[in-house]
Amino acid sequence: MNLKLISTDECNEEERIFEMLQNSRQQIDAEISKAVIGQKEIIDQLLIALFSGGHCLITGAPGLAKTLLVNSLAQVFKLKSQRIQFTPDLMPADITGTEILAGNSEESRALKFIKGPVFTNILLADEINRTPPKTQAALLEAMQEKQVTVTGIKYELDHPFFVLATQNPIEMEGTYPLPEAQLDRFMFNLFIDYLSEEDEVAVVTQTTARDSEPIVPLFTGNDIQQFHKFVRDVPVAEELVRYAVQICAASRPHQETTPDFINEWVNWGAGLRAAQSLILGAKARAVLRGRVHVILEDLQSLLTPVLRHRILINYRAEAEGITVEHVVQKLIETIKRPVEA
């Protein structure tokens, strides 16, 4: 058995990072609330994805502060942010960048690569389903490999790199639904709903008065990368890992251990990335709640955003009014829970 020896300096560094997160958790909420009112659950899940190094897909109607929320996050963490409005005429080079002929004389002229908006820390891909698959695919390599390739040359993206893509569920005419391969690269699929009446009153009051207070940066990009390493070191019991694998495997129809309702309602289930996202997100959630170990609640609270875009229900389920959320809840009730020590 191989034992990893941890030095005192490493322990002190991990304690420092953990204390930094705990001391600033309420301050993060306070700074974001200067610009964004309500949406506490969405903000919490975005922070989990950010500390895990994952990407998010947000589905919601226009005017729900999606862009404002991204800009606020970027300011709190002192990160560069870019916004791309996806349209049917958008080309891949508009995202990754293009080469131009530069130089004052014939001898000095050469091709120069001009970086596109993907070279940033937080990229808001607004209405990603309104652009053709060729342009959507331009994000695939960037999201997975953290690089882009132009004319055979690889260009590393800035670190950290976080993609927040939005979809408008109201108008579906003329849209290009994301293929399953690209959907699977998003850690979470979040559904942002309308605010409560009290929150809407607060928003209208604040946005029609004088400008709000400026957001004070709390962290840097280097801090985020340290958080990524710390989150991955959070221990998780084998029983919880097995539970995550079992519940994701149970969502796949026509397998030996698949429940009957999955065979009846689901066309396609979650893959391996679902369990990976579930465990990594649970680790980040545990840290944000002041724990250095994962519990069952961490896993179950993230099942819906992790599986929402990875389970494809069939026409029979739609005809019966069954949603993905119903399927996830039934999976939680069906799969045997691990016994926690």
Secondary structure as a PSIPRED ss2 file (coil, helix, strand):
# PSIPRED VFORMAT (PSIPRED V4.0)

   1 M C   1.000  0.000  0.000
   2 N C   1.000  0.000  0.000
   3 L C   1.000  0.000  0.000
   4 K C   1.000  0.000  0.000
   5 L C   1.000  0.000  0.000
   6 I C   1.000  0.000  0.000
   7 S C   1.000  0.000  0.000
   8 T H   0.000  1.000  0.000
   9 D H   0.000  1.000  0.000
  10 E H   0.000  1.000  0.000
  11 C H   0.000  1.000  0.000
  12 N H   0.000  1.000  0.000
  13 E H   0.000  1.000  0.000
  14 E H   0.000  1.000  0.000
  15 E H   0.000  1.000  0.000
  16 R H   0.000  1.000  0.000
  17 I H   0.000  1.000  0.000
  18 F H   0.000  1.000  0.000
  19 E H   0.000  1.000  0.000
  20 M H   0.000  1.000  0.000
  21 L H   0.000  1.000  0.000
  22 Q H   0.000  1.000  0.000
  23 N H   0.000  1.000  0.000
  24 S H   0.000  1.000  0.000
  25 R H   0.000  1.000  0.000
  26 Q H   0.000  1.000  0.000
  27 Q H   0.000  1.000  0.000
  28 I H   0.000  1.000  0.000
  29 D H   0.000  1.000  0.000
  30 A H   0.000  1.000  0.000
  31 E H   0.000  1.000  0.000
  32 I H   0.000  1.000  0.000
  33 S C   1.000  0.000  0.000
  34 K C   1.000  0.000  0.000
  35 A C   1.000  0.000  0.000
  36 V C   1.000  0.000  0.000
  37 I C   1.000  0.000  0.000
  38 G C   1.000  0.000  0.000
  39 Q C   1.000  0.000  0.000
  40 K H   0.000  1.000  0.000
  41 E H   0.000  1.000  0.000
  42 I H   0.000  1.000  0.000
  43 I H   0.000  1.000  0.000
  44 D H   0.000  1.000  0.000
  45 Q H   0.000  1.000  0.000
  46 L H   0.000  1.000  0.000
  47 L H   0.000  1.000  0.000
  48 I H   0.000  1.000  0.000
  49 A H   0.000  1.000  0.000
  50 L H   0.000  1.000  0.000
  51 F H   0.000  1.000  0.000
  52 S H   0.000  1.000  0.000
  53 G C   1.000  0.000  0.000
  54 G C   1.000  0.000  0.000
  55 H C   1.000  0.000  0.000
  56 C E   0.000  0.000  1.000
  57 L E   0.000  0.000  1.000
  58 I E   0.000  0.000  1.000
  59 T E   0.000  0.000  1.000
  60 G C   1.000  0.000  0.000
  61 A C   1.000  0.000  0.000
  62 P C   1.000  0.000  0.000
  63 G C   1.000  0.000  0.000
  64 L C   1.000  0.000  0.000
  65 A C   1.000  0.000  0.000
  66 K H   0.000  1.000  0.000
  67 T H   0.000  1.000  0.000
  68 L H   0.000  1.000  0.000
  69 L H   0.000  1.000  0.000
  70 V H   0.000  1.000  0.000
  71 N H   0.000  1.000  0.000
  72 S H   0.000  1.000  0.000
  73 L H   0.000  1.000  0.000
  74 A H   0.000  1.000  0.000
  75 Q H   0.000  1.000  0.000
  76 V H   0.000  1.000  0.000
  77 F C   1.000  0.000  0.000
  78 K C   1.000  0.000  0.000
  79 L C   1.000  0.000  0.000
  80 K C   1.000  0.000  0.000
  81 S E   0.000  0.000  1.000
  82 Q E   0.000  0.000  1.000
  83 R E   0.000  0.000  1.000
  84 I E   0.000  0.000  1.000
  85 Q E   0.000  0.000  1.000
  86 F C   1.000  0.000  0.000
  87 T C   1.000  0.000  0.000
  88 P C   1.000  0.000  0.000
  89 D C   1.000  0.000  0.000
  90 L C   1.000  0.000  0.000
  91 M C   1.000  0.000  0.000
  92 P C   1.000  0.000  0.000
  93 A H   0.000  1.000  0.000
  94 D H   0.000  1.000  0.000
  95 I H   0.000  1.000  0.000
  96 T H   0.000  1.000  0.000
  97 G E   0.000  0.000  1.000
  98 T E   0.000  0.000  1.000
  99 E E   0.000  0.000  1.000
 100 I E   0.000  0.000  1.000
 101 L E   0.000  0.000  1.000
 102 A E   0.000  0.000  1.000
 103 G C   1.000  0.000  0.000
 104 N C   1.000  0.000  0.000
 105 S C   1.000  0.000  0.000
 106 E C   1.000  0.000  0.000
 107 E C   1.000  0.000  0.000
 108 S C   1.000  0.000  0.000
 109 R C   1.000  0.000  0.000
 110 A E   0.000  0.000  1.000
 111 L E   0.000  0.000  1.000
 112 K E   0.000  0.000  1.000
 113 F E   0.000  0.000  1.000
 114 I E   0.000  0.000  1.000
 115 K E   0.000  0.000  1.000
 116 G C   1.000  0.000  0.000
 117 P C   1.000  0.000  0.000
 118 V C   1.000  0.000  0.000
 119 F C   1.000  0.000  0.000
 120 T C   1.000  0.000  0.000
 121 N C   1.000  0.000  0.000
 122 I E   0.000  0.000  1.000
 123 L E   0.000  0.000  1.000
 124 L E   0.000  0.000  1.000
 125 A E   0.000  0.000  1.000
 126 D E   0.000  0.000  1.000
 127 E C   1.000  0.000  0.000
 128 I H   0.000  1.000  0.000
 129 N H   0.000  1.000  0.000
 130 R H   0.000  1.000  0.000
 131 T C   1.000  0.000  0.000
 132 P C   1.000  0.000  0.000
 133 P H   0.000  1.000  0.000
 134 K H   0.000  1.000  0.000
 135 T H   0.000  1.000  0.000
 136 Q H   0.000  1.000  0.000
 137 A C   1.000  0.000  0.000
 138 A H   0.000  1.000  0.000
 139 L H   0.000  1.000  0.000
 140 L H   0.000  1.000  0.000
 141 E H   0.000  1.000  0.000
 142 A H   0.000  1.000  0.000
 143 M H   0.000  1.000  0.000
 144 Q H   0.000  1.000  0.000
 145 E H   0.000  1.000  0.000
 146 K C   1.000  0.000  0.000
 147 Q E   0.000  0.000  1.000
 148 V E   0.000  0.000  1.000
 149 T E   0.000  0.000  1.000
 150 V E   0.000  0.000  1.000
 151 T C   1.000  0.000  0.000
 152 G C   1.000  0.000  0.000
 153 I E   0.000  0.000  1.000
 154 K E   0.000  0.000  1.000
 155 Y E   0.000  0.000  1.000
 156 E E   0.000  0.000  1.000
 157 L C   1.000  0.000  0.000
 158 D C   1.000  0.000  0.000
 159 H C   1.000  0.000  0.000
 160 P C   1.000  0.000  0.000
 161 F C   1.000  0.000  0.000
 162 F E   0.000  0.000  1.000
 163 V E   0.000  0.000  1.000
 164 L E   0.000  0.000  1.000
 165 A E   0.000  0.000  1.000
 166 T E   0.000  0.000  1.000
 167 Q E   0.000  0.000  1.000
 168 N C   1.000  0.000  0.000
 169 P C   1.000  0.000  0.000
 170 I C   1.000  0.000  0.000
 171 E C   1.000  0.000  0.000
 172 M C   1.000  0.000  0.000
 173 E C   1.000  0.000  0.000
 174 G C   1.000  0.000  0.000
 175 T C   1.000  0.000  0.000
 176 Y C   1.000  0.000  0.000
 177 P C   1.000  0.000  0.000
 178 L C   1.000  0.000  0.000
 179 P C   1.000  0.000  0.000
 180 E H   0.000  1.000  0.000
 181 A H   0.000  1.000  0.000
 182 Q H   0.000  1.000  0.000
 183 L H   0.000  1.000  0.000
 184 D C   1.000  0.000  0.000
 185 R C   1.000  0.000  0.000
 186 F C   1.000  0.000  0.000
 187 M C   1.000  0.000  0.000
 188 F E   0.000  0.000  1.000
 189 N E   0.000  0.000  1.000
 190 L E   0.000  0.000  1.000
 191 F E   0.000  0.000  1.000
 192 I C   1.000  0.000  0.000
 193 D C   1.000  0.000  0.000
 194 Y C   1.000  0.000  0.000
 195 L C   1.000  0.000  0.000
 196 S C   1.000  0.000  0.000
 197 E H   0.000  1.000  0.000
 198 E H   0.000  1.000  0.000
 199 D H   0.000  1.000  0.000
 200 E H   0.000  1.000  0.000
 201 V H   0.000  1.000  0.000
 202 A H   0.000  1.000  0.000
 203 V H   0.000  1.000  0.000
 204 V H   0.000  1.000  0.000
 205 T H   0.000  1.000  0.000
 206 Q H   0.000  1.000  0.000
 207 T H   0.000  1.000  0.000
 208 T C   1.000  0.000  0.000
 209 A C   1.000  0.000  0.000
 210 R C   1.000  0.000  0.000
 211 D C   1.000  0.000  0.000
 212 S C   1.000  0.000  0.000
 213 E C   1.000  0.000  0.000
 214 P C   1.000  0.000  0.000
 215 I C   1.000  0.000  0.000
 216 V C   1.000  0.000  0.000
 217 P C   1.000  0.000  0.000
 218 L C   1.000  0.000  0.000
 219 F C   1.000  0.000  0.000
 220 T C   1.000  0.000  0.000
 221 G H   0.000  1.000  0.000
 222 N H   0.000  1.000  0.000
 223 D H   0.000  1.000  0.000
 224 I H   0.000  1.000  0.000
 225 Q H   0.000  1.000  0.000
 226 Q H   0.000  1.000  0.000
 227 F H   0.000  1.000  0.000
 228 H H   0.000  1.000  0.000
 229 K H   0.000  1.000  0.000
 230 F H   0.000  1.000  0.000
 231 V H   0.000  1.000  0.000
 232 R H   0.000  1.000  0.000
 233 D C   1.000  0.000  0.000
 234 V C   1.000  0.000  0.000
 235 P C   1.000  0.000  0.000
 236 V C   1.000  0.000  0.000
 237 A C   1.000  0.000  0.000
 238 E H   0.000  1.000  0.000
 239 E H   0.000  1.000  0.000
 240 L H   0.000  1.000  0.000
 241 V H   0.000  1.000  0.000
 242 R H   0.000  1.000  0.000
 243 Y H   0.000  1.000  0.000
 244 A H   0.000  1.000  0.000
 245 V H   0.000  1.000  0.000
 246 Q H   0.000  1.000  0.000
 247 I H   0.000  1.000  0.000
 248 C H   0.000  1.000  0.000
 249 A H   0.000  1.000  0.000
 250 A C   1.000  0.000  0.000
 251 S C   1.000  0.000  0.000
 252 R C   1.000  0.000  0.000
 253 P C   1.000  0.000  0.000
 254 H C   1.000  0.000  0.000
 255 Q C   1.000  0.000  0.000
 256 E C   1.000  0.000  0.000
 257 T C   1.000  0.000  0.000
 258 T C   1.000  0.000  0.000
 259 P C   1.000  0.000  0.000
 260 D H   0.000  1.000  0.000
 261 F H   0.000  1.000  0.000
 262 I H   0.000  1.000  0.000
 263 N H   0.000  1.000  0.000
 264 E H   0.000  1.000  0.000
 265 W H   0.000  1.000  0.000
 266 V E   0.000  0.000  1.000
 267 N E   0.000  0.000  1.000
 268 W E   0.000  0.000  1.000
 269 G C   1.000  0.000  0.000
 270 A C   1.000  0.000  0.000
 271 G C   1.000  0.000  0.000
 272 L H   0.000  1.000  0.000
 273 R H   0.000  1.000  0.000
 274 A H   0.000  1.000  0.000
 275 A H   0.000  1.000  0.000
 276 Q H   0.000  1.000  0.000
 277 S H   0.000  1.000  0.000
 278 L H   0.000  1.000  0.000
 279 I H   0.000  1.000  0.000
 280 L H   0.000  1.000  0.000
 281 G H   0.000  1.000  0.000
 282 A H   0.000  1.000  0.000
 283 K H   0.000  1.000  0.000
 284 A H   0.000  1.000  0.000
 285 R H   0.000  1.000  0.000
 286 A H   0.000  1.000  0.000
 287 V H   0.000  1.000  0.000
 288 L H   0.000  1.000  0.000
 289 R C   1.000  0.000  0.000
 290 G C   1.000  0.000  0.000
 291 R C   1.000  0.000  0.000
 292 V C   1.000  0.000  0.000
 293 H C   1.000  0.000  0.000
 294 V C   1.000  0.000  0.000
 295 I C   1.000  0.000  0.000
 296 L H   0.000  1.000  0.000
 297 E H   0.000  1.000  0.000
 298 D H   0.000  1.000  0.000
 299 L H   0.000  1.000  0.000
 300 Q H   0.000  1.000  0.000
 301 S H   0.000  1.000  0.000
 302 L H   0.000  1.000  0.000
 303 L H   0.000  1.000  0.000
 304 T H   0.000  1.000  0.000
 305 P H   0.000  1.000  0.000
 306 V H   0.000  1.000  0.000
 307 L H   0.000  1.000  0.000
 308 R C   1.000  0.000  0.000
 309 H C   1.000  0.000  0.000
 310 R C   1.000  0.000  0.000
 311 I C   1.000  0.000  0.000
 312 L E   0.000  0.000  1.000
 313 I E   0.000  0.000  1.000
 314 N C   1.000  0.000  0.000
 315 Y H   0.000  1.000  0.000
 316 R H   0.000  1.000  0.000
 317 A H   0.000  1.000  0.000
 318 E H   0.000  1.000  0.000
 319 A H   0.000  1.000  0.000
 320 E C   1.000  0.000  0.000
 321 G C   1.000  0.000  0.000
 322 I C   1.000  0.000  0.000
 323 T C   1.000  0.000  0.000
 324 V H   0.000  1.000  0.000
 325 E H   0.000  1.000  0.000
 326 H H   0.000  1.000  0.000
 327 V H   0.000  1.000  0.000
 328 V H   0.000  1.000  0.000
 329 Q H   0.000  1.000  0.000
 330 K H   0.000  1.000  0.000
 331 L H   0.000  1.000  0.000
 332 I H   0.000  1.000  0.000
 333 E H   0.000  1.000  0.000
 334 T H   0.000  1.000  0.000
 335 I C   1.000  0.000  0.000
 336 K C   1.000  0.000  0.000
 337 R C   1.000  0.000  0.000
 338 P C   1.000  0.000  0.000
 339 V C   1.000  0.000  0.000
 340 E C   1.000  0.000  0.000
 341 A C   1.000  0.000  0.000
